[in-house]
Amino acid sequence: MIELRGVTVELGGKPVVDGVTAAVADGEWLGLIGPNGAGKTTLLRAIARLVPFTGAIALGGRSVEELPRAELARLVAVVPQEPSTPPWMTVAEYVLLGRTPHLGPLAREGTRDREAAARSLARLDLLPFADRRLGTLSGGEKQRVVVARALAQEAQIVLLDEPTAALDIGHQQQALDLLDGLREGSGLTLVAAMHDLTLAAQYADRMLLLDAGRVVAEGSPADVLTETAIAQHYGAAIDVVPVGDRIAIVPRRTARAT
């Protein structure tokens, strides 16, 4: 579904993403991990054609640069780390904006669009918030609304940048379980940049570990999330703990108060 070949993005004359080559299968969940400044957000933005890049990016076998903007918007939904949420807009109005790529010029939302938006609100327990204005919501509530808007878009590919950063543990699980269920049920392809390595390990099929814009490790969570790799690229001491058929990453205390 997604193919990257030698993708490089320069910002301020310096490579932020440096020669990344990778592929994401249809219906796969790819986790992007790495320390701050590794290039995760920039790589997501390049896939969505939001920043200039060199190299090649193909979506569904077609070059992203050749896809018309409207078609690209129907194919790819983006959940940014810092979304624009106009405080005067209601939750229902904001989620309905996810249907914009499906509308023709000057067209208004129809029954199908309103039903898609309502389904997204229901899936994230947001129906009671439908008439609330975004400016009255907490950070976590806004984050759920942003995810709901992306789901209402009904795109084949969803790019997520720290989708659970503002959520409590219950809503983290709810949002990720929902995305995972949609992936398994409808072949949704997910690429998620995540700082929480345990959450990433619980949900991702494969991982790319980025450091200084380059891919330094790729494979299953168990293959990528090793004590050696985390020490080298994050500068952290951790223990890898088996949890069922997955793993959890536990920081190891290295200094004790005297």
Secondary structure, 3 states (H helix, E strand, C coil): CEEEEEEEEEECCEEEEEEEEEEECCCCEEEEECCCCCCHHHHHHHHCCCCCCEEEEEECCEECCCCCHHHHHHHEEEECCCCCCCCCCEHHHHHHHHHHHHCCCCCCCCHHHHHHHHHHHHHCCCHHHCCCEHHHCCHHHHHHHHHHHHHHCCCCEEEEECCCCCCCHHHHHHHHHHHHHHHHHHCCEEEEECCCHHHHHHHCCEEEEEECCEEEEEECHHHHCCHHHHHHHHCCCEEEEEECCEEEEEECCCCCCC
